Amino acid sequence: MKKSLLLATIIAALFMSGCSQKKPEVDMTKQESAQESTTAVTEADTGVSEVVGTEEVGDITTLPEDARMEKIKELEASTKKIYFDFDKYNIRPDQEANVDEDARIFTSDAAKDLTIKVEGNCDEWGTDEYNYALGLKRAKTVRDALALKGVDESRMVMVSYGESNPVCTEHTKECWAKNRRVEFELLP
């Protein structure tokens, strides 16, 4: 009996350790209403343009699909990453300007009908579970800050990649600092 219990425990432990492929944790509470808000287009939405950076961006809902996706990628590329200190999820004072700039982009006429995926990321320190939770806390902090600056919370969905989405793979303090971030993906 003890041997079969021990064998079952070992098999269960091996099964649970499984594959190292990680799947992101997604906050599905806001996704449904965000999708509904991106499909609503009124007559007042047409013909509106706004200057983002140095280039004029018009209402992207009326563009052909290829041009629309290109404009979405341009808007996405103009967003700023938000960086965090080790083991923290509060927004640093030096990152507040980046949050302000992102809020300006997301509330612009060009981006008002897009869903914003807020992606939390971590460095390689800590367990997978801890890093997924920390990434989600970072995403939530940024989502809440953007909501305070006028971005409709129903347009934002959160995802945590934990440590599975590094931008730098060297084992240095500078590299780890680059991986402790929130970045954005804009969805039609």
Backbone bond lengths (Angstrom), bond angles and torsions (degrees), N, CA, C in turn:
res aa  C-N    CA-C-N  psi(-1)  N-CA   C-N-CA  omega(-1)  CA-C   N-CA-C  phi
1 M - - - 1.455 - - 1.525 111.10 -
2 K 1.348 116.50 -46.32 1.455 120.19 -179.85 1.517 110.79 -63.53
3 K 1.346 117.60 -37.53 1.460 121.68 -179.54 1.522 110.51 -66.04
4 S 1.332 117.23 -42.75 1.467 119.39 -179.70 1.531 110.91 -68.71
5 L 1.319 117.51 -35.06 1.461 121.09 176.85 1.530 110.04 -67.29
6 L 1.331 115.81 -42.32 1.456 120.48 177.95 1.525 110.42 -64.12
7 L 1.336 116.93 -43.36 1.461 121.66 179.21 1.535 110.52 -63.39
8 A 1.315 117.06 -42.54 1.461 121.17 178.64 1.531 110.61 -63.96
9 T 1.328 117.73 -38.95 1.463 121.63 178.25 1.525 110.90 -65.19
10 I 1.323 116.24 -43.28 1.466 120.38 179.14 1.521 110.72 -63.87
11 I 1.330 117.04 -44.71 1.469 121.02 179.28 1.527 110.10 -62.69
12 A 1.318 116.76 -42.08 1.464 120.29 179.17 1.528 110.61 -63.78
13 A 1.336 116.89 -40.87 1.464 120.01 178.97 1.523 110.83 -64.97
14 L 1.321 117.29 -42.30 1.458 120.57 177.86 1.522 110.89 -63.97
15 F 1.323 116.14 -42.33 1.457 120.99 179.63 1.526 111.24 -62.37
16 M 1.333 115.84 -42.81 1.465 119.63 -178.34 1.520 112.25 -71.21
17 S 1.331 117.97 -32.23 1.462 118.87 178.18 1.514 110.16 -70.32
18 G 1.313 117.08 -35.51 1.455 125.37 168.83 1.503 116.82 38.04
19 C 1.289 115.10 -146.07 1.451 125.10 -175.57 1.522 110.07 -79.22
20 S 1.304 117.08 147.21 1.456 120.56 -179.67 1.522 112.72 -83.08
21 Q 1.323 118.50 -3.52 1.467 121.74 178.22 1.526 108.67 -64.91
22 K 1.322 116.42 125.94 1.460 120.85 -176.77 1.514 110.07 -106.52
23 K 1.296 115.65 142.02 1.462 121.02 175.36 1.515 107.97 -108.74
24 P 1.323 117.64 140.71 1.463 119.61 -178.47 1.519 111.47 -69.62
25 E 1.340 114.51 148.75 1.448 121.24 174.41 1.514 107.81 -86.83
26 V 1.312 117.95 128.22 1.455 120.90 -175.71 1.516 109.53 -119.07
27 D 1.328 116.34 134.88 1.451 122.48 174.17 1.525 107.03 -85.76
28 M 1.314 117.19 105.92 1.464 122.09 -175.50 1.525 112.20 -90.51
29 T 1.330 118.13 1.44 1.463 119.47 -175.44 1.515 113.27 -66.41
30 K 1.329 118.28 -29.56 1.458 120.70 -176.00 1.524 112.61 -108.23
31 Q 1.326 118.31 -7.28 1.461 120.53 -171.72 1.524 112.69 -64.39
32 E 1.322 117.84 -41.75 1.461 120.07 -176.53 1.522 111.70 -63.72
33 S 1.345 116.69 -45.90 1.463 118.12 -179.52 1.526 110.92 -70.85
34 A 1.327 118.11 -28.46 1.468 120.56 177.36 1.519 110.46 -67.19
35 Q 1.327 117.12 -38.84 1.452 119.76 178.76 1.521 110.87 -66.73
36 E 1.324 117.00 -37.51 1.458 120.32 178.68 1.524 110.50 -64.51
37 S 1.344 117.11 -39.57 1.456 119.43 -176.88 1.521 111.82 -70.29
38 T 1.335 118.65 -25.91 1.463 119.64 -179.57 1.517 112.16 -79.67
39 T 1.329 118.05 -15.41 1.460 119.71 -179.28 1.520 112.67 -91.02
40 A 1.324 117.45 -13.20 1.458 120.34 -178.43 1.528 109.78 -84.51
41 V 1.320 117.11 116.60 1.468 122.56 178.49 1.524 107.30 -128.59
42 T 1.341 115.60 128.81 1.461 119.49 -179.60 1.512 110.10 -112.20
43 E 1.316 116.36 171.79 1.462 120.96 178.87 1.517 111.14 -62.15
44 A 1.311 117.97 -32.50 1.462 121.00 -178.63 1.524 111.67 -66.97
45 D 1.334 117.97 -18.66 1.459 121.38 -179.24 1.517 112.97 -75.99
46 T 1.299 119.14 -18.80 1.461 120.47 -174.20 1.505 111.55 -82.72
47 G 1.323 115.91 146.33 1.452 121.49 173.94 1.516 115.13 76.59
48 V 1.318 119.74 7.74 1.445 122.15 -178.75 1.521 108.30 -89.83
49 S 1.314 116.76 136.33 1.454 119.29 175.80 1.511 109.54 -134.50
50 E 1.329 115.18 157.62 1.448 120.79 -179.40 1.516 108.13 -149.04
51 V 1.310 115.81 150.26 1.454 119.58 178.66 1.522 108.25 -88.59
52 V 1.338 116.34 122.23 1.452 123.34 174.43 1.514 105.94 -118.32
53 G 1.318 116.91 117.91 1.462 119.68 -174.03 1.517 108.26 67.87
54 T 1.329 116.35 -126.08 1.461 119.96 178.71 1.511 111.84 -109.10
55 E 1.319 117.08 -0.28 1.457 120.43 -174.91 1.526 109.77 -111.38
56 E 1.310 117.71 138.46 1.461 121.51 177.91 1.515 109.31 -80.86
57 V 1.348 115.50 129.01 1.450 121.53 -179.84 1.516 107.39 -118.65
58 G 1.328 117.23 123.23 1.452 121.34 -179.96 1.509 111.65 -91.65
59 D 1.315 115.81 -170.28 1.454 122.65 177.55 1.520 108.36 -66.74
60 I 1.320 116.49 111.15 1.459 119.84 -173.44 1.524 112.91 -79.48
61 T 1.336 117.84 -9.87 1.463 118.97 -179.68 1.520 112.15 -70.21
62 T 1.337 116.91 -19.44 1.466 120.18 -177.73 1.529 112.85 -96.82
63 L 1.331 116.74 -2.85 1.464 120.42 -178.89 1.525 111.43 -79.50
64 P 1.340 117.68 155.54 1.464 119.82 171.40 1.532 109.47 -60.82
65 E 1.321 116.62 157.70 1.471 122.04 -172.78 1.529 112.98 -54.31
66 D 1.330 118.71 -46.99 1.469 121.10 -178.73 1.522 111.43 -62.62
67 A 1.330 116.62 -45.40 1.462 120.70 179.87 1.525 110.63 -67.16
68 R 1.305 116.37 -36.55 1.466 120.92 178.76 1.525 110.46 -63.39
69 M 1.330 116.89 -46.68 1.461 120.50 -179.95 1.529 110.76 -64.17
70 E 1.321 116.97 -35.99 1.462 120.80 177.96 1.526 110.52 -64.68
71 K 1.334 117.35 -42.80 1.466 121.48 178.40 1.529 110.86 -65.09
72 I 1.332 116.37 -38.76 1.462 120.03 178.23 1.526 109.56 -63.00
73 K 1.321 117.67 -43.30 1.465 121.60 179.14 1.535 111.06 -65.13
74 E 1.339 117.53 -36.27 1.467 121.06 176.64 1.533 110.61 -64.52
75 L 1.340 116.33 -44.92 1.465 119.91 177.06 1.525 110.62 -61.66
76 E 1.320 115.64 -44.37 1.466 121.09 -179.77 1.530 110.61 -60.59
77 A 1.330 116.90 -41.57 1.464 120.97 -179.65 1.533 111.79 -66.67
78 S 1.321 117.76 -24.39 1.464 120.44 -179.58 1.531 112.57 -83.56
79 T 1.340 117.87 -8.24 1.460 120.16 178.38 1.523 110.10 -72.33
80 K 1.301 115.62 155.58 1.465 122.56 -179.73 1.528 109.55 -103.65
81 K 1.319 115.98 141.28 1.464 121.02 173.64 1.519 108.23 -78.74
82 I 1.312 115.06 147.45 1.458 121.51 177.96 1.526 106.67 -109.11
83 Y 1.339 117.45 121.79 1.458 122.18 -176.78 1.517 111.00 -102.60
84 F 1.334 115.43 151.16 1.461 122.72 -175.52 1.521 110.96 -126.14
85 D 1.326 115.04 156.93 1.457 120.87 174.09 1.526 109.36 -77.23
86 F 1.316 116.11 163.99 1.458 122.65 179.10 1.524 110.28 -56.57
87 D 1.325 115.26 128.02 1.457 122.66 174.34 1.528 113.43 63.39
88 K 1.327 118.06 22.92 1.468 122.34 -178.87 1.525 110.57 -123.88
89 Y 1.335 114.56 157.03 1.456 119.59 175.93 1.526 112.26 -132.89
90 N 1.331 117.22 11.64 1.463 119.66 173.71 1.529 108.76 -87.75
91 I 1.330 115.95 149.86 1.464 121.14 -178.74 1.526 108.50 -77.52
92 R 1.328 115.45 124.41 1.458 121.28 179.89 1.521 109.67 -69.92
93 P 1.334 117.73 150.49 1.470 120.52 178.92 1.526 113.03 -57.20
94 D 1.332 117.74 -34.74 1.460 119.77 -179.27 1.527 112.77 -74.37
95 Q 1.327 117.97 -7.15 1.457 121.84 179.33 1.525 113.02 -102.64
96 E 1.325 117.45 -5.52 1.468 120.97 -177.90 1.528 112.39 -63.05
97 A 1.327 117.38 -34.56 1.475 120.41 177.83 1.530 110.16 -64.82
98 N 1.328 117.23 -35.69 1.464 120.66 177.34 1.526 110.59 -66.23
99 V 1.324 117.14 -40.21 1.473 120.97 177.42 1.531 109.44 -63.49
100 D 1.330 116.81 -42.42 1.472 120.87 178.49 1.529 110.83 -60.60
101 E 1.329 117.00 -44.66 1.463 121.51 180.00 1.534 110.51 -63.99
102 D 1.329 117.06 -42.95 1.465 120.12 178.63 1.526 111.03 -63.80
103 A 1.323 117.26 -39.97 1.465 120.64 177.87 1.525 110.40 -62.92
104 R 1.320 117.51 -39.84 1.463 121.30 177.98 1.529 110.59 -62.22
105 I 1.313 116.76 -42.67 1.463 120.95 179.40 1.525 110.36 -65.43
106 F 1.328 117.08 -46.30 1.469 120.96 -175.13 1.524 113.38 -70.95
107 T 1.338 117.44 -23.27 1.470 120.08 177.79 1.523 112.10 -94.33
108 S 1.332 117.42 -1.47 1.465 120.20 179.30 1.525 110.47 -68.41
109 D 1.313 116.57 157.56 1.463 121.01 178.22 1.524 111.55 -59.46
110 A 1.319 117.69 -32.85 1.460 121.24 -178.35 1.519 112.17 -67.87
111 A 1.325 117.94 -28.43 1.460 121.11 -175.13 1.519 113.67 -110.81
112 K 1.314 118.19 -0.64 1.473 120.21 -171.14 1.532 114.70 -64.03
113 D 1.324 118.28 -20.91 1.464 120.31 -179.60 1.532 112.93 -102.40
114 L 1.316 117.07 10.66 1.459 120.60 -177.50 1.520 110.98 -99.41
115 T 1.314 116.13 147.87 1.454 122.27 172.61 1.522 107.77 -85.42
116 I 1.320 116.04 139.87 1.457 121.88 -177.33 1.526 108.54 -110.20
117 K 1.327 115.85 117.15 1.463 120.05 174.87 1.527 107.55 -92.84
118 V 1.328 116.23 117.15 1.460 123.28 -179.27 1.525 106.52 -96.59
119 E 1.337 116.12 114.11 1.464 122.06 -171.36 1.528 111.13 -108.37
120 G 1.336 116.39 114.42 1.463 121.39 178.10 1.522 110.69 -90.64
121 N 1.335 115.91 136.73 1.462 122.18 -178.21 1.524 110.06 -134.52
122 C 1.336 115.51 156.67 1.464 121.93 -178.29 1.519 110.36 -134.83
123 D 1.336 115.02 167.99 1.453 119.36 171.76 1.529 108.82 -82.32
124 E 1.309 117.76 -175.22 1.467 121.33 -173.34 1.521 113.92 -83.34
125 W 1.320 118.13 -3.59 1.458 120.80 -178.95 1.524 110.98 -78.57
126 G 1.303 117.38 137.15 1.455 122.44 179.93 1.515 111.69 99.94
127 T 1.315 115.59 168.08 1.464 120.57 -179.72 1.525 109.80 -75.26
128 D 1.312 115.59 163.92 1.464 120.05 177.64 1.522 110.99 -57.77
129 E 1.334 116.15 -45.61 1.462 120.96 -177.40 1.524 110.87 -63.15
130 Y 1.330 116.12 -43.82 1.459 120.60 179.63 1.529 110.40 -61.99
131 N 1.329 116.80 -44.45 1.463 120.50 -178.02 1.523 112.08 -68.20
132 Y 1.333 117.97 -34.84 1.462 119.07 175.32 1.528 110.10 -64.21
133 A 1.324 116.46 -43.24 1.466 119.78 179.15 1.525 111.17 -65.11
134 L 1.341 117.53 -42.35 1.462 121.51 179.35 1.533 110.91 -64.98
135 G 1.325 117.10 -41.01 1.465 120.59 177.23 1.518 111.77 -61.40
136 L 1.330 116.61 -39.33 1.463 120.77 178.48 1.534 110.90 -68.29
137 K 1.331 117.29 -37.79 1.463 120.26 176.98 1.529 110.39 -64.34
138 R 1.333 116.73 -40.23 1.462 120.24 178.37 1.526 110.72 -64.19
139 A 1.323 116.62 -43.39 1.462 120.56 178.68 1.534 110.36 -62.80
140 K 1.323 116.94 -41.36 1.462 120.85 -179.72 1.530 111.10 -65.52
141 T 1.320 117.27 -40.78 1.458 120.94 178.77 1.524 110.66 -60.44
142 V 1.331 116.44 -45.08 1.466 120.11 -179.64 1.523 110.45 -68.90
143 R 1.337 117.32 -41.02 1.472 120.02 177.52 1.529 110.51 -58.55
144 D 1.323 116.65 -44.90 1.462 120.79 -179.63 1.534 111.33 -64.69
145 A 1.343 116.72 -39.25 1.470 120.08 178.40 1.529 110.69 -65.64
146 L 1.320 117.04 -41.15 1.468 120.24 177.91 1.527 110.82 -65.44
147 A 1.330 116.78 -38.34 1.472 120.51 178.58 1.529 110.46 -63.11
148 L 1.329 117.40 -38.45 1.464 121.05 177.86 1.533 111.46 -65.76
149 K 1.305 116.99 -23.50 1.469 122.00 -179.50 1.527 112.59 -96.48
150 G 1.353 116.62 10.89 1.453 120.07 171.80 1.515 116.86 104.72
151 V 1.319 118.73 -0.01 1.461 120.66 177.42 1.524 107.83 -80.74
152 D 1.328 116.39 127.54 1.461 121.77 -178.35 1.524 109.87 -62.83
153 E 1.314 116.27 119.91 1.468 121.77 -176.80 1.527 112.42 -61.27
154 S 1.332 117.47 -28.12 1.465 120.24 -179.17 1.531 111.85 -70.22
155 R 1.331 117.78 -14.95 1.466 121.80 178.06 1.528 112.20 -85.07
156 M 1.333 117.34 -10.07 1.458 120.81 -173.15 1.519 111.73 -106.83
157 V 1.320 115.17 134.84 1.465 122.35 171.75 1.518 107.16 -121.22
158 M 1.318 116.44 149.05 1.454 120.53 -177.17 1.518 110.24 -113.15
159 V 1.329 114.95 148.02 1.451 121.72 174.91 1.524 107.54 -143.79
160 S 1.317 116.40 144.11 1.452 121.37 174.82 1.515 108.21 -115.90
161 Y 1.317 116.09 125.39 1.459 121.00 174.52 1.518 111.18 -98.39
162 G 1.323 117.44 -1.17 1.458 119.77 -178.26 1.516 109.53 55.66
163 E 1.319 116.01 -129.59 1.465 121.31 179.49 1.524 112.21 -97.89
164 S 1.320 118.21 5.42 1.468 121.69 -171.42 1.527 115.11 -83.24
165 N 1.332 118.43 -0.33 1.465 121.25 -177.38 1.536 110.69 -129.66
166 P 1.341 117.28 57.79 1.466 118.60 -176.34 1.528 112.11 -73.69
167 V 1.341 116.18 147.88 1.463 120.80 172.09 1.522 109.77 -96.89
168 C 1.320 116.55 -13.47 1.458 122.54 -179.92 1.526 107.84 -140.37
169 T 1.323 117.01 135.83 1.473 119.95 -175.63 1.523 113.44 -116.63
170 E 1.326 117.95 5.61 1.456 120.34 176.16 1.525 108.95 -72.80
171 H 1.311 115.89 157.92 1.468 120.38 -179.15 1.529 109.74 -100.80
172 T 1.354 115.17 65.88 1.462 121.97 178.97 1.524 109.59 -131.67
173 K 1.327 115.96 160.07 1.468 120.21 179.00 1.528 111.50 -61.30
174 E 1.341 116.44 -39.45 1.465 120.53 -179.81 1.528 111.05 -63.17
175 C 1.317 115.88 -40.61 1.463 120.83 -179.93 1.523 110.89 -68.00
176 W 1.316 116.41 -45.89 1.469 119.71 179.30 1.526 110.68 -60.06
177 A 1.338 116.89 -37.00 1.470 120.33 179.64 1.526 111.39 -63.57
178 K 1.335 117.67 -33.88 1.470 121.40 178.12 1.524 111.91 -68.67
179 N 1.314 117.82 -25.81 1.465 121.59 -177.63 1.526 112.83 -85.90
180 R 1.316 118.45 -15.44 1.474 122.01 178.57 1.523 108.00 -88.33
181 R 1.339 116.19 87.38 1.465 119.49 -169.52 1.522 112.03 -152.76
182 V 1.335 114.13 165.15 1.464 122.84 165.68 1.515 105.27 -121.44
183 E 1.331 115.45 133.16 1.456 120.61 173.69 1.518 108.23 -131.91
184 F 1.323 115.90 175.41 1.458 120.39 -169.92 1.519 111.12 -127.29
185 E 1.328 114.43 148.34 1.457 121.50 168.28 1.515 106.53 -127.37
186 L 1.322 116.18 131.88 1.457 121.11 179.06 1.516 108.98 -97.06
187 L 1.318 116.14 131.78 1.448 122.62 -176.83 1.529 110.25 -118.29
188 P 1.341 117.82 139.45 1.472 120.23 -179.73 1.523 111.82 -66.43
